[in-house]
Amino acid sequence: MLFSATLSPRVMELAYEFMNLAERVRIEPEQVTAEKVEQILYHAGRREKFPLLLGLLKKEEAADRVLIFVNTKKEAEYLTERLLANDLKAAVISGDIPQNKRMRLLKEFKEGRLTFLVATDVASRGLHIDGVSHVINYDLPQDAADYVHRIGRTARAGAFGKAISFADEDLVFHLPEIEEYIGRKIPSAFPEEDDFFRDYKRSAPRKKAPVPERRAPEGKRSRTRRPPRHKGGPK
């Protein structure tokens, strides 16, 4: 038997190539999204998402273990730097992080030493972390199925959880496909001014690199220029 979280055409090709008389068994879930996940979507511009994120986190109670999903590794690294600059314990996890480092970050996240874990979709499948209080779609996913996998990281084992999504001017076009996939409208709202926290640090202060001391190469003596001779002086 072959078990896989997803059955892409490539996986099916491998199954039929190496298995004898392979048969596909698929069970449709009764409900696409977890029942105890509270979902909310905010319409916000791309440049407004970070102050909105900080503002909502200040209002949310028990936001002590938060998964933040973005669509690219570059955005994950940039967002993590901004969170760290504002004294928030955060780390990034993506597909090219070595396994030992990934396991260490997950352990710190589970033990509460990390409050925020910024992840790409590599972390939306196969992660089993108890007690994730919030899942935030900082970037709305481009694949409808990824939305379900992302918010499924919270409200596990009968617990309650909250999924907050941001729809900016570029990614809002994926919203109809997501809502069609889950079979319902996601409750949405336009943020009020008091939902934003604008007094934040743009980036961490950079330390000035020390200026290296210039030294003469070994084996060479520094030469001092003699004062010019005056004409008519002694030879």
N, C-alpha and C positions, 0 to 999 in steps of 0.2 A: 504494500500500500504506500501511496505517496500523499503526504499532507502538505498543504501550502496555504498561507494566509490569503493569497491572491492566485488566481489561475489565469495568467496572461497567455496569449497565443504561444509564446516561447516556452512556458512551462508545460503547456499541453503538448507541444511538439516533443519535448523531452519524454513526457509520460508515454506517448504512443510509440516512441522510438525504442525505449528500453524496457517496456512492460508488455507482457503477453495478454492480449484480449482485454485491454484497459477499458474500464467503465467509469464514467464520471457520475458522482453522487453529490448533489447540491441541495442544501436545506435553506429555504428562504426564512429569514427571521420574521416573527409576527410583528415586530415593531422595529423600524430602521434605527431610530435614535433611542438612547436610554430614557426611561420614563421620568427619572428623578433629576434630570438636567434642566435647570432653568436657563433658557436661551434669551438673549437680547442682542440686538444689532444696532449700532450707532452709525449714522451717515456723517462722515467727517472728511475734510480734505486731507490730502497726503501730508501736508506740513502741520496739520492740527492733531495728528494721531498721537504723537509723543506727549504733548501737554495733556491731552485727553486721557491717555493711559495713566499718567501720574495722578491726575485729578480723581479718576475713578478708583484707583488703588487706595487713595487716602480715605475714600468714603466706604469702601468695601470692608465689612467685618470679617475677621478670620481668614484674610487672604495671606495665609502663611506658607502655602506650597502652590506656586503658580507656574503653569506651563504656558509659554508664549510662543505661538507658531508664526513663522514668516515663510516666504516662498523661496528665498535664495540664501546661500551661505554668506554672501557679502552683506546682505541686510541683517542677518543674524549677528554677525560680528560687529557691525556698526551699532545696532540697537543695544547689544551687551555693553559696549564701551560707554554709551550714554547712560545706561542704568548704573554702571559702576561709578561714573563721574558724579552721580547724584546720591552716592553712598548707599546703594541698594546691592545686596548680595546676589550676584547673577553670574551665570556662566553660559557658554554656547555649546551645543551638541549638534554635530552634523555628520554626514556620511563618511568624511575622510578623517575623522578623529580616530586615533589608534584605540584598539579595544580596551587596553588597560586603563587609558585615560578616561574613556567613556564609562567604564565600570566605576572608577573612582568618583566621577562627577555624579553619577546616579546614586551612589552610596551617600555622598554628602547631601544630595537633594532629599533622599529618603530620611536621613537623620536630622534634617532641619538646619544643617550648616549652610545650605544654599536655599534662598527663598524663591528665586526666579531661575528658571531654566529656559533659555531661548533655543528653539529647535526648528529644524526644517522637517519636512514630511518623513524623513527617515525615522524620526522618533514617534510618529503618530501610530505606527503599527508595532505590535510586539512588546510595548512597554507596559509592565504591570507594576504600578506604583500606588500603594494605598495612600489614601488621605490627600489626594490632589484636590485642593479646594476650588481652584479656578483654572479654566482653560481660556486663553485669550487668542483669538485669531487676529493678530495685528495686521496681517495680510489675509484677505479673503482668499481661500484656496481656488485654484483654477480648475480643479477636478472635484465634482460634487461628492464623490465617494470619500475624498480626503477630509471633507468637512465632518462626516460621520465618524471617521477614524480619530480625528483630532479631539472632538468633544467627548468621545468615548473614553478618554483618559481620566475623566472625572466621573463622579457618581457611580463608582464601582462597588460591587458587592452590597447593593442595597443602600448605599450612602447617598446623600444629596450633594449636588455640585452646581456650579454656575459656569456657563459658556458665554463669553462676551466677544462679539465680532465687530470689526471696523470695516465699513465699506467706503472706500475712497473713490475718486473720480475715474481711476483706471480699472479697478477690480470690481466695481459694483455691477458690471455687465455679466458677471458670473452668478449673481444672486438668483435670477429666475431658474437657472439650471439646478442650483442647490435646493431651492424650495420645491421644485418639481420632484427631485430625487427623494427628499424626505417626506413628501406628501403633505406639507403644511407650510403656512407662512411663518417666518421668523418674526416675532414681535420686534418692531423697530422704533427708533426715536431719533430726533435731532438733538444733540447735546445743548444744554443751556450754558451760559457763560460761567456759572459757578461749578460746572463739571470739569473745567480746565484748570490746570496748575501751571501758570506761566512763569513763575519765579524759579526756574530751574537752571542748572549749569549746562551750558552748551557742550562742553567737553572738559576732560580732565586737564589740569595745567601741565604743560610739558616742562620737564626739567632741562635746563640748559646744559649742554655737554661741555665739560671742561676743555679749555683751550690747551692743546698739547704744547709743552715747552720745546722750543726749537734748539736743537743741539748740533754742534758741528760733527761731521762724520769722524769716526775713530781713525787715527793715523794721519789726520790732516790738521795742521796747526793753523789757527786763524791768523790772518795777516792784517797788520795795521798799516794804514797808509801814512807814508811820510809826508811831512809838509813840503810844499813845492819850494824848489830852490829859487832864490832871487838872482837875477842876472847880475853879474859883476862881483859875486861873492867868491869866497875861497873855493878852489877846486878840490 
